[in-house]
Amino acid sequence: QVQFVESGGGLVDSGGSLRLSCTPSESIFKHWAMGWYRQVPENQRELVARLSSGGSTYYADSVKGRFSITKDNAKNTIFLQMNNLKPEDTAIYYCNEDPPDADYWGQGTQVTVSS
């Protein structure tokens, strides 16, 4: 059973930064594209950043230029660096494959940006 553990969320002022971390199973991490997703109550979960196994990236328009997805192979960890945070970035952030596997969603990490 693949498990994802997200961490690094918190409360930050508008304009601030956070760095999220995700540790997935090794087999998934090395062979599949990974994504960071976010969800606010009553909304669908949305993909905000994607990193392919080959290293190419995708960012949602709402975060382009502010967020950066990277990986550390030695630590088996995927990161989401979030800069210039805005109140509309407030959400629970998750990592998963892209496209996501419904069985692999973790607990997520809460990001709250105050105005």
ROFIZA-497677 format. One line per 5 residues: number of its first residue (from 1); for each residue x, y, z of N, C-alpha, C, O. Coordinates in Angstrom, 1 decimal. Last residue first. Example, Ala and Ser with C-alpha at 12.3 -4.5 7.8 and 13.67 -1.06 7.14 Angstrom:
! ROFIZA-497677
2 = 12.8/-2.2/7.1/13.7/-1.1/7.1/12.9/0.0/7.9/13.4/1.1/8.0  13.2/-5.7/7.8/12.3/-4.5/7.8/13.2/-3.3/7.8/14.2/-3.3/8.5
This chain:
! ROFIZA-497677
115 = -4.6/37.7/5.5/-4.5/38.9/4.7/-4.0/40.1/5.5/-3.8/41.2/5.0  -2.9/34.5/5.9/-3.7/35.6/6.5/-3.5/36.9/5.6/-2.4/37.1/5.2  -3.2/31.3/4.8/-2.5/32.6/4.5/-3.4/33.7/5.0/-4.5/33.9/4.5  -2.5/28.1/5.6/-3.4/29.2/5.9/-2.7/30.5/5.7/-1.7/30.7/6.4  -2.5/24.8/4.8/-1.8/26.0/4.6/-2.8/27.1/4.8/-3.9/27.1/4.1
110 = -2.2/21.5/6.1/-3.0/22.7/6.0/-2.1/24.0/5.8/-1.2/24.2/6.6  -1.6/18.6/4.3/-1.1/19.6/5.3/-1.8/20.9/5.0/-1.9/21.4/3.9  -2.8/15.1/4.1/-2.6/16.5/3.6/-1.9/17.4/4.7/-1.8/17.0/5.9  -3.2/12.5/4.5/-4.0/13.4/5.3/-3.8/14.9/4.9/-4.7/15.7/5.2  -3.2/11.0/1.2/-2.8/11.1/2.6/-3.7/12.1/3.3/-4.8/12.5/2.8
105 = -4.4/8.9/-1.4/-4.5/10.2/-0.7/-4.1/10.1/0.7/-4.5/9.2/1.4  -4.4/6.5/-2.7/-3.1/6.9/-2.1/-3.2/8.3/-1.5/-2.2/8.8/-1.0  -6.6/5.6/-4.0/-6.3/4.9/-2.8/-5.1/5.5/-2.1/-4.8/5.1/-1.0  -6.8/7.1/-6.3/-7.7/7.4/-5.3/-7.4/6.8/-3.9/-7.7/7.2/-2.9  -4.1/8.5/-7.8/-4.7/7.2/-7.5/-5.5/7.5/-6.2/-5.0/8.0/-5.2
100 = -3.9/11.2/-10.3/-3.9/10.7/-8.9/-4.6/9.3/-8.8/-5.5/9.0/-9.5  -1.8/11.1/-13.2/-3.1/11.4/-12.5/-3.1/10.7/-11.2/-2.4/9.7/-11.0  0.3/11.7/-10.6/-0.5/12.4/-11.6/-0.6/11.6/-12.8/0.5/11.3/-13.5  0.3/10.7/-7.1/0.7/10.6/-8.5/-0.1/11.6/-9.4/-1.1/12.1/-8.9  0.3/13.3/-4.6/-0.2/12.0/-5.1/0.5/11.9/-6.5/1.1/12.8/-7.0
95 = -0.1/15.5/-1.8/0.7/15.0/-2.9/0.1/13.6/-3.3/-0.5/12.9/-2.5  -2.0/18.3/-0.7/-1.8/16.9/-0.8/-0.8/16.6/-1.9/-0.6/17.4/-2.9  -3.2/20.9/1.4/-2.3/20.5/0.2/-2.0/19.0/0.4/-1.6/18.6/1.5  -6.0/22.8/2.0/-5.2/21.6/2.4/-4.5/21.1/1.2/-5.0/21.0/0.1  -5.6/26.4/1.8/-6.2/25.1/1.4/-5.5/24.0/2.2/-4.5/24.3/2.9
90 = -4.9/29.6/0.6/-5.3/28.8/1.8/-6.1/27.6/1.3/-7.1/27.6/0.6  -4.5/31.1/-1.6/-3.8/29.9/-1.5/-4.1/29.0/-0.3/-3.7/27.9/-0.2  -5.9/33.5/-1.1/-6.5/32.5/-1.9/-5.8/31.2/-2.1/-6.3/30.2/-2.6  -3.9/35.0/0.2/-5.0/34.4/1.0/-5.8/33.3/0.2/-6.2/32.3/0.8  -0.7/34.1/-1.1/-1.9/34.9/-1.1/-3.0/34.3/-0.3/-3.0/33.0/-0.1
85 = 2.9/34.1/-1.0/1.6/33.5/-0.8/0.5/34.5/-0.6/0.7/35.6/-0.1  5.5/34.3/-2.1/4.5/35.3/-2.3/3.1/34.8/-2.1/2.2/34.9/-3.0  6.1/30.8/-2.6/6.5/32.1/-2.3/5.4/33.1/-2.6/4.5/32.8/-3.4  6.6/27.5/-1.9/5.6/28.5/-2.2/6.0/29.8/-1.7/6.2/30.1/-0.5  7.9/24.5/-3.0/8.3/25.9/-2.5/7.2/26.9/-2.9/6.9/27.0/-4.1
80 = 7.4/21.4/-2.4/6.7/22.5/-3.1/7.1/23.8/-2.3/6.6/24.0/-1.2  9.2/18.3/-2.9/9.0/19.6/-2.3/8.1/20.5/-3.1/8.0/20.4/-4.3  9.6/14.9/-2.2/9.2/15.9/-3.2/8.8/17.2/-2.4/8.2/17.1/-1.3  12.1/12.5/-1.4/11.2/13.5/-1.0/10.8/14.5/-2.1/11.7/14.8/-2.9  14.4/10.9/-1.1/13.1/10.3/-1.5/11.9/11.3/-1.1/10.9/10.8/-0.6
75 = 16.8/11.9/-0.6/15.9/11.8/0.5/14.5/11.3/0.2/13.7/11.2/1.1  17.9/11.6/-3.1/18.6/11.0/-2.0/17.7/10.9/-0.8/17.8/9.9/0.0  16.2/13.1/-4.7/16.2/11.6/-4.9/16.9/11.0/-3.7/16.5/9.9/-3.3  14.2/15.5/-4.2/15.5/15.2/-3.7/15.5/13.6/-3.8/14.9/13.0/-2.9  12.4/17.7/-6.5/12.6/16.5/-5.7/14.0/16.3/-5.3/14.9/16.8/-6.0
70 = 10.0/20.5/-6.8/11.3/19.8/-7.0/11.4/18.5/-6.2/10.4/18.2/-5.5  8.0/23.1/-7.8/8.1/21.7/-7.4/9.4/21.1/-7.7/9.9/21.3/-8.9  7.2/26.3/-6.8/8.2/25.5/-7.5/8.2/24.1/-6.9/8.3/23.9/-5.7  5.2/29.3/-7.2/5.4/28.0/-6.6/6.5/27.2/-7.5/6.6/27.5/-8.7  5.2/31.6/-8.7/5.3/31.7/-7.2/5.6/30.4/-6.6/6.3/30.4/-5.6
65 = 5.0/31.1/-11.4/5.9/32.2/-11.0/6.0/32.3/-9.5/6.9/33.0/-9.0  1.7/30.0/-11.0/2.8/30.1/-11.9/3.7/31.3/-11.5/3.2/32.4/-11.3  -0.7/29.8/-9.7/0.5/29.7/-8.9/1.8/29.9/-9.7/2.9/29.9/-9.1  -2.7/29.9/-11.6/-2.9/30.7/-10.3/-1.6/30.7/-9.5/-1.5/31.5/-8.6  -2.1/28.1/-13.6/-1.9/29.6/-13.8/-1.9/30.4/-12.5/-1.2/31.4/-12.4
60 = -0.3/25.3/-12.4/-1.5/26.0/-12.6/-1.3/27.5/-12.8/-0.4/28.0/-12.2  2.6/24.0/-13.9/2.0/24.8/-12.8/0.7/25.3/-13.3/0.5/25.8/-14.4  4.8/21.3/-14.6/3.6/22.0/-14.9/3.1/22.8/-13.7/3.2/22.3/-12.6  8.0/20.1/-15.7/7.1/20.6/-14.7/5.9/21.3/-15.4/5.9/21.7/-16.5  10.3/17.3/-16.2/9.5/18.5/-16.7/8.4/18.9/-15.7/8.0/18.0/-14.9
55 = 11.6/15.1/-15.3/12.0/16.4/-14.7/11.2/17.6/-15.3/11.4/18.7/-14.9  10.8/12.6/-15.8/11.9/13.1/-16.6/12.3/14.5/-16.2/13.3/15.0/-16.7  8.6/12.2/-14.3/9.8/11.4/-14.0/11.0/11.9/-14.7/12.1/11.6/-14.3  7.3/15.5/-13.7/7.3/14.2/-14.4/8.6/13.5/-14.0/9.5/14.0/-13.4  5.4/17.2/-11.5/6.8/16.9/-11.8/6.9/15.6/-12.5/6.5/14.6/-11.8
50 = 3.1/19.8/-11.0/3.4/18.5/-11.5/4.8/18.4/-11.8/5.4/19.3/-12.4  0.7/21.7/-9.2/2.1/21.6/-9.7/2.3/20.1/-10.0/1.8/19.2/-9.3  -2.0/21.7/-8.6/-1.3/23.0/-8.7/0.1/22.9/-9.3/0.6/23.9/-9.8  -5.1/20.3/-9.2/-3.6/20.1/-9.4/-3.0/21.5/-9.5/-3.4/22.3/-10.3  -7.7/20.4/-6.8/-7.1/20.8/-8.0/-5.6/20.6/-8.0/-4.9/20.6/-7.0
45 = -10.7/19.0/-5.6/-9.2/19.1/-5.4/-8.6/19.4/-6.8/-9.1/18.9/-7.8  -13.6/21.2/-5.6/-12.8/20.0/-6.0/-11.3/20.1/-5.7/-10.8/21.3/-5.7  -15.0/22.6/-2.6/-14.4/22.7/-4.0/-13.8/21.4/-4.3/-13.4/20.6/-3.4  -15.8/22.4/0.0/-16.9/22.5/-1.0/-16.3/22.7/-2.5/-17.1/22.9/-3.4  -12.8/23.7/1.3/-14.1/23.1/1.5/-15.1/23.4/0.4/-15.1/24.5/-0.1
40 = -10.1/23.2/-1.0/-10.8/24.0/0.0/-12.1/23.4/0.1/-12.6/22.8/-0.8  -7.1/21.6/-1.9/-8.5/21.5/-1.8/-9.0/22.5/-0.7/-8.5/22.5/0.4  -4.4/20.8/-4.1/-5.0/21.5/-3.0/-6.5/21.5/-3.0/-7.1/21.4/-4.1  -1.5/18.9/-5.0/-2.9/19.2/-5.2/-3.3/20.1/-4.0/-2.7/20.0/-2.9  1.4/18.0/-6.7/0.8/18.6/-5.5/-0.6/19.2/-5.9/-0.8/19.8/-6.9
35 = 2.4/14.9/-8.3/1.8/16.2/-8.3/1.5/16.7/-6.9/1.3/15.9/-5.9  4.6/13.0/-10.3/4.0/13.3/-9.0/3.4/14.7/-9.1/3.9/15.6/-9.8  5.0/10.3/-12.6/4.8/11.7/-12.3/4.2/11.9/-11.0/3.3/11.2/-10.6  7.0/7.4/-11.7/5.7/8.1/-12.1/5.8/9.6/-11.8/6.6/10.1/-11.0  9.3/6.3/-10.7/8.8/5.9/-12.0/7.5/6.6/-12.5/7.1/6.4/-13.6
30 = 10.1/7.0/-8.2/11.1/7.0/-9.2/10.5/6.8/-10.6/11.1/7.1/-11.6  7.8/7.0/-6.5/8.6/8.2/-6.7/9.5/8.2/-7.9/9.7/9.2/-8.6  7.0/4.4/-6.5/6.2/5.4/-7.2/7.0/6.6/-7.5/7.0/7.1/-8.6  9.0/3.2/-5.0/8.7/2.7/-6.3/7.9/3.7/-7.1/8.1/3.9/-8.4  9.0/4.5/-2.5/10.1/4.7/-3.4/9.8/4.3/-4.8/10.2/4.9/-5.8
25 = 6.1/6.3/-1.5/6.8/5.0/-1.6/7.9/5.2/-2.7/7.7/5.8/-3.7  6.8/9.8/-0.6/6.0/8.7/-1.1/6.8/7.4/-1.1/8.0/7.4/-0.8  6.7/12.6/1.2/7.5/11.4/1.1/6.6/10.2/0.6/5.8/9.7/1.4  6.8/16.0/0.8/6.0/14.8/0.6/7.0/13.6/0.5/7.9/13.7/-0.3  6.7/19.3/2.1/7.4/18.1/1.8/6.5/17.0/1.7/5.4/16.9/2.3
20 = 6.6/22.9/1.5/5.9/21.6/1.8/6.8/20.5/1.3/7.6/20.5/0.4  7.5/25.9/2.6/8.0/24.8/1.9/7.4/23.5/2.3/7.5/23.1/3.5  6.3/29.3/2.3/6.3/28.0/3.0/6.9/26.9/2.1/6.9/27.1/0.8  6.3/32.8/2.8/6.7/31.6/2.1/6.6/30.4/3.0/6.7/30.5/4.2  4.2/35.9/2.4/5.2/35.0/3.0/5.5/33.7/2.2/4.9/33.6/1.1
15 = 2.2/37.2/1.4/3.5/37.6/0.9/4.6/36.7/1.5/5.7/36.8/1.0  0.2/37.1/4.3/0.3/37.3/2.9/1.6/37.8/2.5/2.2/38.7/3.1  1.7/35.0/6.9/1.1/36.2/6.4/1.2/36.3/4.9/2.0/35.7/4.3  0.7/31.6/7.7/1.7/32.6/7.3/1.0/33.9/6.8/-0.2/33.8/6.4  0.5/28.6/9.3/-0.1/29.9/9.2/1.0/30.9/8.8/2.0/31.0/9.4
10 = 1.2/25.5/7.5/1.2/26.3/8.7/0.4/27.6/8.4/-0.2/27.8/7.3  3.1/22.6/6.3/2.1/23.6/6.2/2.1/24.5/7.5/2.9/24.2/8.4  4.8/20.5/6.5/5.4/21.8/6.2/4.4/22.9/6.1/4.7/24.1/6.0  3.9/17.3/4.8/4.3/18.2/6.0/4.7/19.5/5.5/5.0/19.8/4.4  2.5/14.2/3.9/2.8/15.6/3.7/3.1/16.3/4.9/2.5/16.0/6.0
5 = 3.0/11.0/2.9/3.0/11.8/4.1/3.4/13.3/3.8/4.6/13.5/3.3  1.5/8.3/1.4/2.1/9.7/1.2/2.0/10.4/2.5/0.9/10.4/3.1  1.9/4.9/0.6/1.5/5.9/1.6/2.2/7.2/1.2/3.4/7.2/0.8  0.7/2.1/-1.0/1.5/3.3/-1.1/1.0/4.3/-0.1/-0.2/4.4/0.1  0.8/-1.2/0.0/0.0/0.0/0.0/0.9/1.2/0.0/1.7/1.5/0.9
